[in-house]
């Protein structure tokens, strides 16, 4: 044994000898090839997945570049035609201004006759010792107006308000304030009256009369 270790000689392999008769012998099956097949299939699948990933990435990149190019072309066209959008906005603004002016003119032409009647009613109802200094329409309500004036006779203010309420163009009349003002020669009363106009009076006649004029023309 020591001689074998010194000389480095390899011990001989054992030989397996089956002495059983052939009919009693059990033959061991060799499955080593299956391991080789698994390795082969796994390697093939891995290569296939890697190839599909690379192909998909290349296709995605090509599609992305194509979309970016198309987007750049669209943005270029938008930039080239931006003056058209600016011009359209200018025309729309001009159209809105013209429409607003036309509506204002139509409103003035339609309500002109009504306001003539309103001013006539304010003038006709006024007593002899009274005069008006200002008439102002309310900014919050088109159907409300304020009348400021003076009188030498105090009871004429109540009389004036009663006469205004008889007019069909006036819905309600209110006395906002009254103040005594003394001058060098004579004292007077400064009054402020708020008048609510009747929005429904005269509209039908104003709408029908233009139509009759067109038919007569």
Secondary structure, 3 states (H helix, E strand, C coil): CHHHHHHCCCCCCCCCCCCCCHHHCCCCCCCHHHHHHHHHHHHHHHHHHHHHHHHHHHHHHHHHHHHHHHHHHHHHHHHHCHHHHHHHHHHHHHHHHHHHHHHHHHHHHHHHHHHHHHHHHHHHCCCCCEEEEEEEECCCCCCEEEEEEEECCCHHHHHHHHHHHHCCCEEEEEEEEEEEEECCCCEEEEEEEEEEECCCCCHHHHHHHHHHHHHHC
